[in-house]
């Protein structure tokens, strides 16, 4: 059930991205610190969305790893306390 829900959410997001991309054909100039580029607005939206999702996943992964280490530490303490009694 969780896999189907995840698939439907991804499908909905891709559909929204397709609709937004098809409606934004204008050229925009993006100024970087050392360069500049002319991109279609839909491409710029896709790039910034991808970067945002990547940063979000990275932050969630770091938080998950921290919690995982805390859980393993707590489990080892529980096991050592159970062995004492």
C-alpha positions as CSV (number, residue, x, y, z in Angstrom):
1,X,0.0,0.0,0.0
2,X,2.8,2.4,0.9
3,X,4.5,1.7,-2.5
4,X,1.3,2.4,-4.4
5,X,0.8,5.7,-2.5
6,X,4.4,6.7,-3.2
7,X,4.1,5.9,-6.9
8,X,0.9,8.0,-7.1
9,X,2.5,11.0,-5.4
10,X,5.5,10.8,-7.8
11,X,3.2,10.4,-10.8
12,X,1.2,13.5,-9.7
13,X,4.3,15.5,-9.2
14,X,5.7,14.6,-12.6
15,X,2.3,15.5,-14.2
16,X,2.4,18.9,-12.5
17,X,6.0,19.4,-13.6
18,X,5.0,18.5,-17.2
19,X,2.1,20.9,-17.2
20,X,4.3,23.7,-15.8
21,X,7.1,23.0,-18.2
22,X,4.9,23.0,-21.2
23,X,3.5,26.4,-20.3
24,X,6.8,28.2,-19.6
25,X,8.7,28.5,-22.8
26,X,10.2,32.0,-22.2
27,X,14.0,32.5,-22.2
28,X,15.4,33.9,-19.0
29,X,19.0,35.1,-18.2
30,X,20.5,33.6,-15.0
31,X,23.5,35.4,-13.6
32,X,25.9,33.2,-11.6
33,X,28.8,34.5,-9.6
34,X,31.3,34.0,-12.4
35,X,29.0,33.3,-15.5
36,X,25.6,33.8,-17.0
37,X,23.3,31.5,-18.9
38,X,20.2,31.8,-21.0
39,X,17.7,29.0,-20.1
40,X,14.1,28.3,-20.7
41,X,12.0,29.0,-17.7
42,X,10.8,25.4,-17.4
43,X,14.4,24.2,-17.4
44,X,15.3,26.7,-14.6
45,X,12.3,25.5,-12.6
46,X,13.3,21.9,-13.0
47,X,16.9,22.6,-12.0
48,X,15.9,24.5,-8.9
49,X,13.3,21.9,-7.9
50,X,15.9,19.1,-8.3
51,X,18.4,21.0,-6.2
52,X,15.8,21.7,-3.5
53,X,14.7,18.0,-3.4
54,X,18.3,16.9,-3.2
55,X,19.1,19.2,-0.3
56,X,15.9,18.1,1.5
57,X,16.8,14.5,1.1
58,X,20.3,15.1,2.3
59,X,19.1,16.9,5.4
60,X,16.5,14.1,6.1
61,X,19.2,11.4,5.6
62,X,21.6,13.1,8.1
63,X,18.7,13.4,10.6
64,X,17.8,9.7,10.1
65,X,21.4,8.6,10.5
66,X,21.7,10.6,13.8
67,X,18.5,9.0,15.1
68,X,19.7,5.5,14.0
69,X,22.9,5.9,15.9
70,X,21.0,7.0,19.0
71,X,18.7,4.0,18.7
72,X,21.6,1.6,18.4
73,X,23.2,3.2,21.4
74,X,20.0,2.9,23.5
75,X,19.5,-0.7,22.4
76,X,23.1,-1.7,23.5
77,X,22.5,0.0,26.9
78,X,19.2,-1.9,27.3
79,X,21.0,-5.2,26.5
80,X,23.8,-4.5,29.0
81,X,21.2,-3.6,31.7
82,X,19.2,-6.7,31.0
83,X,22.3,-8.9,31.2
84,X,23.2,-7.4,34.6
85,X,19.8,-8.6,36.1
